[in-house]
Amino acid sequence: MDNKQWNNQTMVKEFILLGFGNIHSFQLLFLVFLVIYLVTILGNLLIVILVAADQHLHTPMYFFLANLSSLESCYISTILPRMLNSFITGNQSMSVNSCFMQLYFFGALATAECYLLAAMSYDRYLAICKPLHYMTIMNARFSLQLSSGSWVIGFIVNTLTTSSMMHLIFCGPNEIDHFFCDFAPLLQLSCNDTLKIQLLIFVLSALFGLVPFLLTLISYSCIIKTILRIPSTLGRKKAFSTCSSHLIVVTLFYVFYGTLVIVYMFPKTNTLKDLNKVFSIFYTVLTPIVNPIVYCLRNREIKEAMSKLICQLFSFVRRSTFFHSSFG
């Protein structure tokens, strides 16, 4: 819908995001969320650099990991920069178009992450359960198709939901009692009958949210069965180590997104609104930081690549210092 049509249909020109309006220590909140944002961005950027720079990490598993890190950086950037700005300036307003843009990218990236994690689970399934066929099936072309397909599905699904919501009329009030533009608060502010859109969102969420979850669950069920059949303890440990980091990321991802279901199941009472916001932090802010922390602390190959990179940086600094001291 173009801007002229939008302005003709909408009386509300901007929304007011109330955020954490009842909390007085905004300076503390700003510092906490700023640290989380910087750690998330720098950690995921480090993983992308390591995967690109280290030849040993040029495998499908780490190609998916680099995609996941890029996605997580984009995902958290749809919400936190605007929130941090509101803490500093006190400006809680957000234009209608900006609100829908945030809604669109947040939903698209969340959906894409579900499918990307399912693709990574399938990669680990092939590596552990079908090792002889792994290189034949999980080649560079198929890896690219799975990763790009995850992104495409996320954006197509949320194009349908967001475009349908953009036809709604918002005639007031314009206050959203949340810290970002989410589907449920926006639907509550609409002057239209939103039953059809709610049904569309429910169906699409069930189809495109449940499918990757089931694929991930089936993959890891097969992986666990295969690992348990390995006779030696050393063999079981070695097999499990190849997927343990990803399993932790997947588990925490679905645990955090389980809080989303709790958020929408809670009755919309004033006493529970703040609790809803706390649960929302789990799947909007904490999910993206899990990936770099888990892989940088637990994954042996990532830690080795990090050590190599640090050694190369120190070597470069030493050579630079020697050059300047000798010829400066």
C-alpha positions as CSV (number, residue, x, y, z in Angstrom):
1,M,0.0,0.0,0.0
2,D,1.4,3.4,-1.0
3,N,1.7,6.4,1.4
4,K,-1.3,8.2,-0.1
5,Q,-3.7,5.3,0.4
6,W,-2.3,4.8,3.9
7,N,-2.9,8.4,5.0
8,N,-6.4,8.3,3.6
9,Q,-7.3,5.3,5.7
10,T,-5.5,6.0,9.0
11,M,-6.3,8.8,11.5
12,V,-3.4,7.8,13.8
13,K,-0.1,9.0,12.4
14,E,2.1,7.6,15.2
15,F,2.1,5.2,18.0
16,I,3.3,5.8,21.6
17,L,5.3,2.8,22.9
18,L,4.9,3.0,26.7
19,G,7.7,0.4,27.2
20,F,8.8,0.2,30.8
21,G,7.1,3.4,31.8
22,N,6.6,2.4,35.4
23,I,10.3,1.8,36.0
24,H,12.3,4.8,37.3
25,S,15.9,3.6,36.9
26,F,16.1,4.1,33.1
27,Q,19.9,4.6,33.3
28,L,20.4,1.1,34.6
29,L,18.1,-0.3,32.0
30,F,20.0,1.5,29.3
31,L,23.3,0.2,30.5
32,V,22.0,-3.4,30.8
33,F,20.4,-3.4,27.3
34,L,23.4,-1.6,25.8
35,V,25.8,-4.3,27.1
36,I,23.5,-7.1,25.8
37,Y,23.3,-5.4,22.4
38,L,27.1,-4.9,22.1
39,V,27.9,-8.4,23.2
40,T,25.4,-9.9,20.8
41,I,26.6,-7.8,17.8
42,L,30.3,-8.3,18.5
43,G,29.9,-12.0,19.4
44,N,27.9,-12.8,16.2
45,L,30.3,-10.7,14.1
46,L,33.2,-12.6,15.5
47,I,31.7,-15.9,14.5
48,V,31.1,-14.7,10.9
49,I,34.7,-13.4,10.7
50,L,36.1,-16.7,12.1
51,V,34.0,-18.8,9.7
52,A,35.1,-16.7,6.7
53,A,38.8,-16.5,7.7
54,D,39.5,-20.1,8.8
55,Q,39.6,-22.7,6.1
56,H,38.8,-25.5,8.6
57,L,35.4,-23.9,9.2
58,H,34.4,-23.9,5.5
59,T,31.9,-26.7,6.1
60,P,28.1,-26.8,5.9
61,M,27.7,-26.8,9.7
62,Y,29.7,-23.5,10.1
63,F,28.1,-22.0,6.9
64,F,24.8,-22.4,8.7
65,L,26.3,-21.0,11.9
66,A,27.5,-17.9,10.0
67,N,24.0,-17.4,8.6
68,L,22.5,-17.8,12.1
69,S,24.9,-15.2,13.5
70,S,24.1,-12.7,10.7
71,L,20.4,-13.3,11.3
72,E,20.7,-12.8,15.1
73,S,22.5,-9.5,14.6
74,C,19.7,-8.3,12.3
75,Y,17.0,-9.7,14.6
76,I,18.1,-7.8,17.7
77,S,18.8,-4.7,15.7
78,T,15.1,-4.4,14.8
79,I,14.2,-3.8,18.5
80,L,17.1,-2.7,20.8
81,P,18.5,0.5,19.0
82,R,15.0,2.1,19.1
83,M,14.6,1.1,22.7
84,L,18.0,2.4,23.7
85,N,17.2,5.7,21.9
86,S,13.9,6.0,23.9
87,F,15.8,5.6,27.2
88,I,18.2,8.4,26.2
89,T,15.8,10.9,24.6
90,G,12.6,10.0,26.4
91,N,10.9,9.9,23.0
92,Q,8.4,7.1,23.0
93,S,6.7,7.9,19.7
94,M,7.0,5.8,16.6
95,S,5.5,6.5,13.2
96,V,2.9,4.1,11.8
97,N,5.2,3.1,8.9
98,S,8.2,2.5,11.2
99,C,6.1,0.4,13.5
100,F,5.0,-1.8,10.7
101,M,8.5,-2.0,9.4
102,Q,9.7,-3.2,12.8
103,L,6.8,-5.7,13.0
104,Y,7.7,-7.1,9.6
105,F,11.4,-7.6,10.1
106,F,11.0,-8.9,13.6
107,G,8.5,-11.6,12.4
108,A,10.4,-12.4,9.2
109,L,13.7,-12.9,11.0
110,A,12.1,-15.0,13.8
111,T,10.4,-17.3,11.3
112,A,13.7,-17.6,9.3
113,E,15.5,-18.5,12.4
114,C,13.1,-21.4,13.1
115,Y,13.8,-22.9,9.7
116,L,17.6,-22.2,9.9
117,L,17.8,-24.1,13.1
118,A,15.8,-26.9,11.5
119,A,18.3,-27.0,8.6
120,M,21.2,-27.1,11.1
121,S,19.5,-30.0,12.9
122,Y,19.1,-31.9,9.6
123,D,22.8,-31.2,8.9
124,R,23.7,-32.8,12.3
125,Y,21.3,-35.7,11.6
126,L,23.1,-36.5,8.3
127,A,26.6,-36.1,9.9
128,I,25.8,-38.6,12.8
129,C,23.1,-40.9,11.4
130,K,24.2,-41.0,7.7
131,P,27.9,-40.3,7.7
132,L,28.7,-42.1,4.5
133,H,26.2,-40.1,2.6
134,Y,26.8,-36.8,4.3
135,M,29.2,-35.2,1.7
136,T,27.0,-36.3,-1.1
137,I,23.8,-34.9,0.2
138,M,25.0,-31.9,2.2
139,N,27.0,-30.3,-0.6
140,A,27.6,-26.6,-1.1
141,R,24.6,-26.1,-3.4
142,F,22.2,-27.9,-1.0
143,S,23.5,-25.9,2.0
144,L,23.0,-22.7,0.1
145,Q,19.4,-23.8,-0.9
146,L,18.5,-24.6,2.7
147,S,19.9,-21.4,4.2
148,S,18.5,-19.1,1.5
149,G,15.2,-21.0,1.7
150,S,15.0,-20.2,5.4
151,W,15.3,-16.5,4.8
152,V,12.9,-16.5,1.9
153,I,10.2,-18.4,3.8
154,G,10.5,-16.0,6.7
155,F,10.0,-12.9,4.6
156,I,7.2,-14.4,2.4
157,V,5.1,-15.5,5.4
158,N,5.4,-12.1,7.2
159,T,4.7,-10.3,3.9
160,L,1.3,-11.9,4.1
161,T,0.6,-11.1,7.7
162,T,2.0,-7.6,7.7
163,S,0.4,-6.5,4.5
164,S,-3.0,-7.7,5.7
165,M,-2.5,-5.7,8.9
166,M,-1.6,-2.6,6.9
167,H,-5.2,-2.5,5.6
168,L,-6.5,-1.9,9.2
169,I,-7.7,1.5,10.3
170,F,-6.3,3.0,13.5
171,C,-8.5,5.8,14.7
172,G,-7.3,6.0,18.3
173,P,-6.1,5.4,21.0
174,N,-2.5,5.2,19.9
175,E,-0.7,4.0,23.0
176,I,1.0,0.5,22.8
177,D,1.7,-0.9,26.3
178,H,4.8,-2.7,25.1
179,F,8.5,-1.9,24.2
180,F,8.1,-2.8,20.5
181,C,5.5,-3.1,17.8
182,D,4.0,-6.6,18.2
183,F,1.0,-8.2,16.5
184,A,-1.4,-8.5,19.5
185,P,-1.1,-4.9,20.8
186,L,-1.6,-3.5,17.3
187,L,-4.7,-5.6,16.7
188,Q,-6.1,-4.4,19.9
189,L,-5.8,-0.8,18.7
190,S,-7.5,-1.3,15.4
191,C,-11.0,0.0,14.8
192,N,-11.7,-2.9,12.4
193,D,-13.0,-6.3,13.0
194,T,-9.7,-8.3,13.3
195,L,-11.1,-11.8,13.5
196,K,-10.0,-12.8,10.0
197,I,-6.5,-11.4,10.5
198,Q,-6.1,-13.2,13.8
199,L,-7.2,-16.4,12.2
200,L,-4.7,-15.9,9.3
201,I,-1.9,-15.2,11.8
202,F,-2.8,-18.2,13.9
203,V,-2.9,-20.5,10.8
204,L,0.4,-19.3,9.4
205,S,2.1,-19.4,12.8
206,A,0.9,-23.0,13.3
207,L,2.0,-24.1,9.8
208,F,5.3,-22.3,9.6
209,G,6.2,-22.4,13.2
210,L,5.2,-26.0,14.0
211,V,6.8,-27.5,10.9
212,P,10.5,-26.5,11.7
213,F,9.9,-27.4,15.3
214,L,8.8,-31.0,14.4
215,L,11.7,-31.3,11.9
216,T,14.1,-30.3,14.6
217,L,12.5,-32.7,17.1
218,I,12.6,-35.6,14.6
219,S,16.2,-34.9,13.7
220,Y,17.4,-34.9,17.3
221,S,15.3,-37.9,18.2
222,C,17.2,-39.9,15.5
223,I,20.5,-38.4,16.6
224,I,20.0,-39.4,20.2
225,K,18.9,-42.9,19.2
226,T,22.0,-43.3,17.0
227,I,24.4,-42.0,19.7
228,L,22.9,-44.4,22.3
229,R,23.6,-47.3,20.0
230,I,27.4,-46.5,19.8
231,P,29.1,-49.2,21.9
232,S,32.0,-47.2,23.3
233,T,31.7,-44.3,25.7
234,L,34.4,-42.4,23.9
235,G,32.5,-42.8,20.6
236,R,29.3,-41.5,22.2
237,K,31.1,-38.5,23.6
238,K,32.7,-37.7,20.3
239,A,29.4,-38.0,18.4
240,F,27.6,-35.9,21.0
241,S,30.3,-33.2,21.0
242,T,29.6,-32.5,17.3
243,C,26.0,-31.4,18.0
244,S,26.0,-30.4,21.7
245,S,26.5,-26.6,21.0
246,H,23.7,-26.6,18.5
247,L,21.4,-28.7,20.8
248,I,21.9,-26.1,23.6
249,V,21.1,-23.2,21.2
250,V,18.0,-25.0,19.8
251,T,16.8,-25.9,23.3
252,L,17.2,-22.4,24.7
253,F,15.6,-21.0,21.5
254,Y,12.4,-23.0,21.9
255,V,12.3,-22.5,25.7
256,F,12.5,-18.7,25.2
257,Y,9.9,-18.9,22.4
258,G,7.8,-21.0,24.7
259,T,7.5,-17.8,26.8
260,L,5.8,-16.2,23.7
261,V,2.9,-18.7,24.1
262,I,2.7,-17.8,27.8
263,V,2.6,-14.1,26.9
264,Y,-0.4,-14.6,24.7
265,M,-2.2,-17.0,27.0
266,F,-2.1,-14.6,29.9
267,P,-5.3,-12.6,30.5
268,K,-4.8,-9.0,29.5
269,T,-5.0,-7.5,33.0
270,N,-3.0,-4.6,34.4
271,T,-1.3,-6.7,37.0
272,L,0.1,-9.1,34.4
273,K,1.1,-6.6,31.7
274,D,4.5,-6.0,33.3
275,L,5.1,-9.8,33.5
276,N,4.2,-10.1,29.8
277,K,6.9,-7.6,29.0
278,V,9.4,-9.6,31.1
279,F,8.6,-12.8,29.2
280,S,8.8,-10.8,25.9
281,I,12.4,-9.9,26.7
282,F,13.4,-13.6,26.7
283,Y,12.5,-14.1,23.0
284,T,13.4,-10.6,21.7
285,V,16.6,-9.7,23.6
286,L,18.1,-12.8,25.2
287,T,17.6,-15.3,22.3
288,P,20.2,-13.6,20.0
289,I,22.9,-13.5,22.7
290,V,22.8,-17.3,23.3
291,N,24.4,-18.2,20.0
292,P,27.8,-16.4,20.3
293,I,28.1,-17.3,24.0
294,V,27.4,-21.0,23.6
295,Y,29.6,-21.5,20.5
296,C,32.5,-19.3,21.7
297,L,32.6,-21.1,25.1
298,R,31.8,-24.7,24.1
299,N,32.7,-25.3,20.5
300,R,36.3,-26.6,20.2
301,E,36.8,-25.6,16.5
302,I,35.5,-22.1,17.1
303,K,37.8,-21.7,20.1
304,E,40.8,-23.0,18.0
305,A,39.9,-20.6,15.2
306,M,39.7,-17.7,17.8
307,S,43.1,-18.6,19.2
308,K,44.6,-18.6,15.7
309,L,43.1,-15.2,14.9
310,I,44.4,-13.7,18.2
311,C,47.9,-15.1,17.4
312,Q,47.8,-13.6,13.9
313,L,46.7,-10.3,15.4
314,F,49.5,-10.3,17.9
315,S,52.0,-11.3,15.2
316,F,50.8,-8.4,13.0
317,V,51.1,-5.9,15.9
318,R,54.6,-7.1,16.6
319,R,55.7,-6.8,13.0
320,S,54.1,-3.4,12.8
321,T,55.9,-2.3,16.0
322,F,59.2,-3.6,14.8
323,F,58.8,-1.9,11.4
324,H,58.1,1.5,13.0
325,S,60.8,1.1,15.6
326,S,63.4,0.2,12.9
327,F,62.4,2.6,10.2
328,G,60.3,5.2,12.0
